[in-house]
Amino acid sequence: MGKPGHFNEQMLPLFGDDDEAPATSVPQGRLPSYIKDHRARLRARFMSGGADAMPDYELLELILFRSIPRKDVKPLARALLDQFGDFNRVVSASSERLSKMSGIGDAVICDLKVIQSAAQRMSRARIMQRQVISSWDALLDYCHTTMAHRETEQFRVLFLDRKNVLIADEEQAEGTVDHVPVYPREVAKRALELNASAIILVHNHPSGDPTPSQSDIAMTRKIEMALEALSITLHDHLIIGASAELSFRSDGLL
């Protein structure tokens, strides 16, 4: 729903056969030529050169074209980047934070969340049912896509079979900006249910710094002990920061 002082939005399909919505679904009158020409140029540049040929604000404009059919959306695209920092953080921002910005309504939020979900699903498809060692870079990409820009901590467990093939990826808990509750017994129980031979722990630090806290180290050791009793291997614990990750295994913490 629109808000007072916000753009007059119409919910349009993100992808469709027509460049603009049917005339009956938008306000009467022609689209101003300067907006129409600008949109046509951006679309042509994207189709010829892809996203690499465009700065973040223009890529955002392409998304906003569908949500806001009859406004110049460049100021809104720039405002979103000023507020959140970059394209990834805009798309990953919570619906609540997005809704507080002038010019943002349900249609914009929906389209941004569709883009976010699509990116996560495509990234996840690159690692599921794959041997983890041979797809390690893809796994790190998935973890960053899913967790790097979250505003609260999330704890995930990646379950592997005896050939180190990823058989399940599950969120175990979600917490606050600096804490997430984790129960070693529940992690071990779920590993048994899935007949997993090994697991990888993953959680994010909303602060952006992947350095483990003492509680992170202690919790990891408790989970490792619970798994050892069941002959299940803890391969690694990854902490995902804003632009880097930390591996407990690589840093000698496992």
LINCORSUL-V848403 format. One record per residue. RES is the residue in one small letter. SS is DSSP state (@ for helix, = for strand, . for the rest). PSI is psi in whole degrees, 0 to 359 (NA if undefined). Layout:
# LINCORSUL-V848403
RES|SS|PSI / RES|SS|PSI
This chain:
# LINCORSUL-V848403
m|.|145 / g|.|164 / k|.|156 / p|.|131 / g|.|358 / h|.|165 / f|.|149 / n|.|101 / e|.|152 / q|.|133 / m|.|115 / l|.|156 / p|.|140 / l|.|325 / f|.|138 / g|.|179 / d|.|331 / d|.|147 / d|.|323 / e|.|164 / a|.|159 / p|.|152 / a|@|331 / t|@|344 / s|@|0 / v|.|163 / p|.|149 / q|.|152 / g|.|158 / r|.|151 / l|.|129 / p|.|139 / s|@|325 / y|@|328 / i|@|315 / k|@|315 / d|@|319 / h|@|316 / r|@|319 / a|@|319 / r|@|318 / l|@|316 / r|@|317 / a|@|319 / r|@|322 / f|@|317 / m|@|331 / s|@|326 / g|@|351 / g|.|185 / a|@|332 / d|@|341 / a|@|4 / m|.|139 / p|.|168 / d|@|318 / y|@|329 / e|@|324 / l|@|321 / l|@|321 / e|@|317 / l|@|323 / i|@|317 / l|@|337 / f|@|319 / r|@|321 / s|@|326 / i|.|89 / p|.|339 / r|.|39 / k|.|155 / d|.|112 / v|.|359 / k|@|315 / p|@|323 / l|@|320 / a|@|316 / r|@|322 / a|@|321 / l|@|318 / l|@|323 / d|@|322 / q|@|317 / f|@|342 / g|.|309 / d|.|177 / f|@|314 / n|@|317 / r|@|329 / v|@|309 / v|@|328 / s|@|350 / a|.|147 / s|.|152 / s|@|323 / e|@|314 / r|@|320 / l|@|320 / s|@|343 / k|.|351 / m|.|137 / s|.|132 / g|.|354 / i|.|124 / g|.|193 / d|@|323 / a|@|315 / v|@|313 / i|@|316 / c|@|313 / d|@|321 / l|@|320 / k|@|329 / v|@|315 / i|@|315 / q|@|313 / s|@|321 / a|@|317 / a|@|317 / q|@|319 / r|@|320 / m|@|319 / s|@|320 / r|@|323 / a|@|336 / r|.|346 / i|.|335 / m|.|139 / q|.|27 / r|.|155 / q|=|122 / v|.|317 / i|@|320 / s|@|349 / s|@|35 / w|@|317 / d|@|321 / a|@|324 / l|@|317 / l|@|320 / d|@|317 / y|@|314 / c|@|318 / h|@|317 / t|@|320 / t|@|327 / m|@|340 / a|.|327 / h|.|18 / r|.|149 / e|.|350 / t|.|161 / e|.|140 / q|=|141 / f|=|121 / r|=|154 / v|=|129 / l|=|120 / f|=|132 / l|=|149 / d|.|188 / r|.|344 / k|.|12 / n|.|31 / v|=|133 / l|=|117 / i|=|342 / a|=|147 / d|=|113 / e|=|140 / e|=|125 / q|=|329 / a|=|156 / e|=|139 / g|.|219 / t|.|196 / v|.|340 / d|.|17 / h|.|142 / v|.|128 / p|.|130 / v|.|137 / y|.|106 / p|@|322 / r|@|321 / e|@|323 / v|@|313 / a|@|319 / k|@|317 / r|@|324 / a|@|320 / l|@|318 / e|@|325 / l|.|0 / n|.|40 / a|.|145 / s|.|341 / a|=|161 / i|=|160 / i|=|127 / l|=|144 / v|=|130 / h|=|163 / n|=|158 / h|.|106 / p|.|338 / s|.|339 / g|.|341 / d|.|118 / p|.|5 / t|.|128 / p|.|144 / s|.|170 / q|@|325 / s|@|326 / d|@|315 / i|@|316 / a|@|317 / m|@|319 / t|@|318 / r|@|321 / k|@|319 / i|@|319 / e|@|318 / m|@|319 / a|@|322 / l|@|323 / e|@|322 / a|.|341 / l|.|9 / s|.|37 / i|.|133 / t|=|136 / l|=|103 / h|=|318 / d|=|164 / h|=|117 / l|=|132 / i|=|123 / i|=|121 / g|.|188 / a|.|320 / s|.|7 / a|.|166 / e|=|160 / l|=|133 / s|=|122 / f|.|321 / r|.|313 / s|.|328 / d|.|10 / g|.|21 / l|.|357 / l|.|NA
